[in-house]
Amino acid sequence: MAESAVSTVVQRLGDLLIQEAVFLDGVNEEVYGMQVELQRMQSFLRDADRRQDEEESVKNWVSEIRETAYDAEDIIEEFALKVALRRRSGMVNVMKRYATLAKETIELHNVGNEIQIIKNRISSLTNSLQTYGIIQRNDDWSPGLGRQQQQLRRSYSHIVEEDIIGLEEDVKVLAEQLVNSNGIVSICGMGGIGKTTLAKKVYHNSKVRHHFDAFAWAYVSQQCQVREVWEGILFKLTNPSKEQREEIASLRDEELVKRLYQVQLEKKCLVILDDIWTIPTWNNLCPAFPYWKTAGSKILLTTRKMDVALHPDPTCFLHVPPQLNDDESWELLKKKACVNNNYPDVRIRAEIERLGREMVGRCTGLPLAIIVLGGLLATKKTTFEWDVVRKNIISHLRRGKGDEQLLGVAEVLALSYHELPYQLKPCFLHLAHFPEDCEIQTKKMLRMWVAEGFVSSVYNGVEEETMEDVAQRYLGELVERCMVQVVERGTTGRIRTCRMHDLMRDLCVSKAKQENFLEVFNQSLASDHPADSFPWSMVREARSIGRLRRLAVVLEGDLHKFIPSGYKRNSHLRSLLYFHEKACHVENWGSLKSVFKNFKLLRVLDLEGIQSHGGKLPTEIGKLIHLRFLSLRDTDIDELPSTIGNLRYLQTLDLLTWNSTVQIPNVVWRLHRLRHLYLPESCGEYSYKWQLANLVNLQTLVNFPAEKCEITDLVRLNHLKKLVIDDPKFGAIFRSPRARFYRLQSLSFVSNEDSTVVQVIQGCPNLYKLHIEGQIEKLPDCQQFSANLAKLNLLGSKLTEDPMPTLEKLPNLRILRLQMDSFLGNKMVCLDKGFPQLKSLFLYDLPNLEEWEVVEGAMANLFHLEISNCTSLKTVPEGLRFITSLREMEIRSMLKAFRTRLEHGGEDYYKVQHVPSIAFRYCDY
């Protein structure tokens, strides 16, 4: 990853020369010279990165140049920090001023010497290139602003689904066992064989969905938290309200076990326990499952180990997924590599098949390895490029030792990392921060990538892409290469959450250690991670030596000190993240002072979810002038110091704390580089006015502080993409012709009698998401809405006219929520060809609704339907039986008679009998 590291540092030095010119006065020529030296070396690093697994000497050279580049950045940032902090403290008198200038002169001399030492190190390393036979590479593979950038610009709006080859019969057999037999069903096989994929297909099988009443899926993994698994399963089987969740959380373990046990006796439940590693893990979990006492509820578990699979019941139905045969392996590779589409010429396709079959043979029938190989080959367009990949695989295998089957899989996965464009490597390695089986919130992660400097804005000839857009493309490329799995997409097609397969994560963690990219401290383990059963040592893993720059702390209980003892001297730390699934408390926020004093080069600090007893963030936060990402979300901080205004590089500030009110001083206007600002409901009782108009880079503003700001400040925020505001005066600004938000994609606002919704939506012509709370006199015409609108929430609108004839004409609407008296009429009608893209429909709290008609041909793509507390509605529409795409229905807080009509044998069952999953909640009155 030396090429990526050096490229990042070169860009950072350029930024510092521009942004820190006032603080670097006197050494800017030396900094520029160092930047030039690193740039000269860049073209050699691609070859060196590719060869470092071949020769130990090359690997050491790569490690040294990477650390040299980082040291260069450290020297400049530390010098700028010292000068900035000294000048900010002000001058009391002339004598102190002269003393300060004298000190700066000495420091200028010292930093000049340090820069010269770095330049000498770079020159020495450059001179050794010939010794190692490292050559300069300027081939088309280079991901500059040309072909590679266009390749990275691919659309990511499609859903990436897991491919199944040869598993149809397996799904049928397992579904039959769950429906018609007693006892536990176990799926056992090595990592990457497709156990989870197979279990998911069984879980969603229509026969299985019709048979069971309730469903729960639990990822168990190596670090099993038994209480959390039990709670998660009970939540999914009962779908409790917020108050009921809190009551369940307060139960003692034995009470929780009894509650979960009883639910499975009363209902036919299917529970999937995915990825159980040990027999003790099962022994800890099993008291909550009456698997031997009921023919109704069933358990399906997946595991890599045969003894674990057979331990719960030696007579259980055991299924061992077969490895794919040669033809099935080739079929899967063709799908992932898009062979048929890319190679219309028969002769070329024959050569591609020969090469592909040889490579896929190294994958030993393991679907994960084949999928990753296919993702890699999908970026190769010629037989020459395919042959290069084939030779690389064979070369790696010849160097390795050990089990050839496991080694082949390991090398295929490792090759997917080596073949990444240099700018994607740090993004991939950053994923090692996140715990095993973690569902990663991508919006937050991508902002960390931006804060770390992994991405930069790119001008594509039409408009400048934001750095967040570039980061989203990078993530899309990792998904297309099958190195990251999509869990959920948003309404616009953007990836909302993602995860990594455990084998791919093992590779990620291994490479992150080898590259000295980060360390993970797990509170419950003596070491970073238990020994892996997969042979990454065969991939020549070796931890590099150098300064630690990123630390992830995984917490299992309360936090006694923010920095573990072994890491207190790592003053060059750039990123500090905390992960915890349970409630996490710290004695007081004052203990953060040591973090702020010792780690002044921090760029990313994530304290989300850590609790104390309220209190003020220490004033020493102002020392972190390089900080770019700060999250206090779900903490109980209730006051910020004025020194928060020193953080002039801050890009993301998240203050959505547990407290509805946080005292925020009038310094936010000084944070000119802010891009994403999340404010609490109230910003305190200070009487002064804020000047948010200065924050011209702002893209996200949640909870606009109406009591602190002039509403007209919003007009100058031309880069806003998301706005949440409850100021009733908001609509008034659209009376001015200058009030246009052309970049705004997501808007949540309160409607009132002083403004019309028409004015607002016409002033925001490119909205994708719209949430309107409050009364609307009349719904705008369909042509007045944004043509891009994909998600619409109406709450308390009190419309008297049926909104469906208007809303069904919105061409891209995918999610519609009508909530809490949004419609006061008694009949709604959905016409033929209406709602062509609608995927999800939610009807909540519409007490007057008596009749709902759906004409055949309406909502042809509806997937999910929820009806809640519409107690006057007697039945579902006849037209639902024509919506073959409908897969999920949830009926909440409806009369018992409504439920009875829809259940098997009921008079309306024929309307919904094609829907695989129908859940009833609180329909017993």
C-alpha positions, 0 to 999 in steps of 0.5 A: 500500500506504499503507493496509496500512502505516498499519494495521500501524503503528496496530496496532503503536503500540497493542501498544507502548502495552500491552507497552512501558508501563514504557519509554514512561512519560512519552510514552504520551499523545503516542504515543496521540495519534499513533495517533489521527491515523493512524487518522483518515487510514485511511479516506481511504487506500483511495481514495488507493491506488486512484488513485496510478497515475492521478496523480503527485501522489497517488502522492507523497502516498501515498508520504509518508504511508507513510514518515511512518507508518514513521517514527512506528514507528521513533521509538517503537521506538528510544526503547523500545530505548534505555531497555530496554538501559540498564535491563538493564545495571543500576545500579552506584551511586547516582550512576550511577542519577541520571545515568541518570534524567537522561539518560532525562528528556532523551530523553523531552523529545527523543522528545516533540518528534519525536512532535510533528513527526510529528503535524504532518506527519500534520496537513499531509498530512491537510489536503492531502486536499481538494487532491487530491480524495481522498475517505473510503471506508467501503464494504463492501469494507473487510476488517474483522471482518465480511464480508471476514473471512468471505470470507478464511475460505474453505477451502483444503483443496482442491487447486488444479489448472492448467486446460487449455482447448484443449490436449488435441490438443497433449498428444497430438501432443507425446507421440507425438513423444517416443515415436515420433520422434528428436531434440529436442522444443521448445515455444516461446511468450511468457510466460504462454502455458502452456508449462510447463502443457503440458510438465507434462501431457506429462510425466505422460501415461500413454503417455509414462510407460510408454515411458521408464524414468526422468524428470527435470524441471529449471527452468533460468530466467534465472540458470542454475547449470549444475552444479546443473542437471546434479546435479539431473537425475542425482539424479532419473534415478538416485535415489541414496542419501545416500552416492551423492549425496555422491559425486556432489557431489564429482565434477569437472564433467567426471566429472559430465557423463560420468556423466549422459551415460552414464545416458542411453545406458543407459536411456530417459530423458526430461529436461524443460528448462523455461524456457531463456532464452539460447543460451549457457545451452544451450551450457553445458548440452548436453555432458551430453545425447547427444540426437543419439546415441540414439533412446532418451532424449529432451529436451523444452525450453521457451523464450520465444525462437525462436532458442533453441528451434531452436539445439540442432537446426534440424530439431527438432520445434517446437511453438508453443502457440496463443493461446486463441480467444475461446470458449476464453478465455471457457470458461477465465474461466468456470471460474476465476470460477465463473460457472455456479455463482454466477449462476443467473439467465439474464439476469444470466448474459447480462450477466456473459458480455457483460462477461466476454467484453469483459474477456477480450478484453484478455487476448489469449488468454493463459491466465495473464492469464485465470486471474488475471482469473478469480481476481479476478472470483471475488470479485465477486458482482454485475454492478456489481462486474464492470463496475467491474473492466472500467472499471478495465482500460480506464482503465489501458489508455488511460493506457498506452503501447506494445504493446497486447497486452503492455500488456493482459496487464500491466494485468490482472496489475497489477489483481489486485494493486490489488484485493487487500484491504489486509492481503494486499498486504504478504503478496504483496509479501513473496514478492519476497524469494524467488529466481526459480523458488524452491519456497517453504517456506510454514511458514517464510514464514508465521511471517515474516509473523507476525513482521513484523506482517502478521497478527494473531489474530482472534476469530471468536465461537467461539475465537481463531484463531492468527496462523498460522491467519490467515496460512494463510488469507491464503496460501489467498486468494492461491492462490484469486486465482491469484497464487500456485501450490501445489506441494505440500499436506500431509496436512491440506490445508495448503499445504506449498510454493508458487511464483510464475509468472515473470510474476507474480513480475516484477509482485511485484518491480516493486511491491515496488520501487515501494512501497519494500517491500524490496530484493534484493541478488544477489551475482552481479549488478551490479543487483538484477535484469536488465532484464525483457522484460515491459513493467512500465514501462508499469504506471508503475513508479517506485521510491519513496524512503525508508528501506530496511526489508527486505533479501534477499541472494542468494548465489552463493558464499561470504559475505565480509561479512554486509552489502553495502557499500551497505547498512551505513547502513540502521539501520532495517532490519527484516528480513534474509534470506539465500538460497543454493543451494550451500554457503555459508561465512563466515570466522567468526561474529564478523563478525555483530557489525556486524549486531547493532550496526547493525541493532537494530530487526531483527525477522526474521533468517534465517541458515539454511545458512550455515557457518563453522568452528563457534563461538559466536554473538556476545553482541551478539545480545542487542541485538536486543530487537525480534527475533521470528524467528531461524533458525540451521538448518543452520548450524554454530553450537555455542554460544549466549550468555546474552544470547539471553535478552534477546530477549523478543519472540522468536516463532520460534527454530530451532536445528536446526543441523548440530551434534547438540549446541549449548551453550544457557544456562539462559535459554530460560525467559525467552522468554515469547512463544516460539511455535515452538522447534526444539532440537538433539538435545542442549542441552549439558552444563550441569547446571541444569534448565530451566523450560519451563513458563513458555513458555505460548504455545508451539505447536511444540516439536521435540526436547524436552530430557529431560535438561534439563526435568521431563517434567511441564512439558509439561502446562502447555503448553496451546497445543502443536500439534506435539511431537517427544520421545524421552523414554521417560518421556513416556507416564507423564504420561498417568496423570494425568487433567490430562494432556490435549493438546487442541490437539496435532495432530502427535506423534512419540514413543518407546514403551516397556514402561512406557507404553501407546500407548492412554494416549498417543493418548487423551490427544491426542484431535485428532491429525492426524499420529502417529509412534511409534518403538519396540515396541508390545505391541498396536495400539489399537482403531480407535475409540481413535485420533483420528478426524482422523488423516491420517498414521501412521508406525510404526517398530520396533513389532514387532507380531505381529498383522496391523495392517491390519484395525485401520488400514483403519477409520481414516476419514481416514488418507491416508498410512501408513508401516510401517517397520523391523520394525513388523510381524513376521508373514508375511501382511497382508490389506486388506479391501473398503472398507478405507482409504477415504481412503488416498493413499500407502502405504509398506512398508519393511524388513518381512523376514518379510512373505511374502504381501499380499492386497488384496481388490477395493474396498480402498484405492480412492483409493490414488495412490502405493505404495512397497515396499522391502526386503521380501525375502520378499514374492514378488509384489504383490497381485492386487487392485492391478489393481482400484485404478484410482487408482494412478498411481505405484509405486516398488520398492526393494531387492527381489529381481531375480525380484520386478522381473522379474515386474512388468516388461512381459512378466512374469507379474504385469505385468497387475496393474500395467499400468494404473500410469503410473509404475513405478520400480525401484531397486536390484533387481538381486540 
